[in-house]
């Protein structure tokens, strides 16, 4: 078992984190470990992290303050990331219902580093 799988398995939100992970990998992001968390990169640029806290799982965009919050899901992050914005999830059904929207946010996060 690799570090990321172990990290997800420890979470009370593993179904959510596995689903977000699958979505990121399906979009061609590279999976690495940064700051002890699963991090998804594009051309060696850190785009977003997966994490969890007691009340929820988190998809954290590292340049989220520059993103268009077209669906009103991004929240200011207090996770020691200047400019970060997060989407919080409490239930796998939220992720399933919002899958296409979440993928759009992931692609938009990627575009922050490509200048498009």
N, C-alpha and C positions, 0 to 999 in steps of 0.2 A: 504494500500500500504506500503510495507516495504522500508527501506532505500535504498537498491540497486535499486529497481524499480524506486523510486523517483529520484535517481542519474541519471539513464539512461534516464528517461523521460525528464530531464532538458537539455540533450545533443542535439546538432544539428546532432549528429551521432547515434541516438538511434537505427536505423535499424542495423547498424554495431555492436554496443555494444550488442544488443539482440542476434544477430547471434553468436558472440564470446562467450557470456554467455551460450547459448544453446550447443555449441560445448564443452565447458569446463564441463558442467554438464553431457553431454552424455558420457564423458570419466571418470566420477566418481569423479571429484574433489569436494571438499567441498567448499561452498561459504560462505565467512565471510567478515566483513568490517575491513580494516586496513588502517590507515592513511587517513580515510575519502573516501576510494575508494573500489570498489568490488575487493576482493582478493580471489584467488583460491589456496587451500591448499591440501596437501596430507600427511597423518599421522602427522598433526599439523605443517607441514613445509610450509611456504609461498613460492609458486612456481611462480605465476605471478599475476599481477594487470591488471584491465581494467581502462582506463582513457580517457580523451579527452582534447584537447587544441583547440584554435581557428582554426588552419589549418588542424587538423586531429584527428582521434581516435587512441588510442595506446593500444597495447598489450605489457606489460612490464615484461620481465623475470628477476627475481631478481638475478639469477646466470648466466645471459646471456653471460658474458665474458668467461665462461667455456664451452659454448655450441658450437657445430659444426654448423656453418652457411652454411649448405649444399645447400640452395637455394639463398643465398646472400640477405636475407631480414632483417637481424638484424643490427640495428644502435646503436651506442654508446648513452647512455642515459645521459642527463643532469638533470634528475629528482631526484636529491639528493639520488641516489642509487649507492653505490660503486659496480661496477661489473655488473650493470644492462645493458640490451640491449633491444631495443624496435623494434616492427614492427609497422609502421604507415599505416593507411588506410584512404582514402578520399571518397571511394565509396563502396557501398555494393557489387557491382559486383566483386571487387577485392577479397573480402572475400569468395564469392561463388566460384569463379574460383580457389582459392587457399585453399579451405577447407581441403583437405587431407594433404597438406603441412603444414598448420597451426596446424592441429591435431598432426602431427609428431613433430613439435616444442614443442607443449604442453607436449607430452609424453617425449620428450627429457628433457624438463625442470624438469619434475617429477623425471627422472632418476638421475639428479644432486644430489638429496637428498637421493637416494637409493643406490648410488654407483654402478649402473649398466649402 
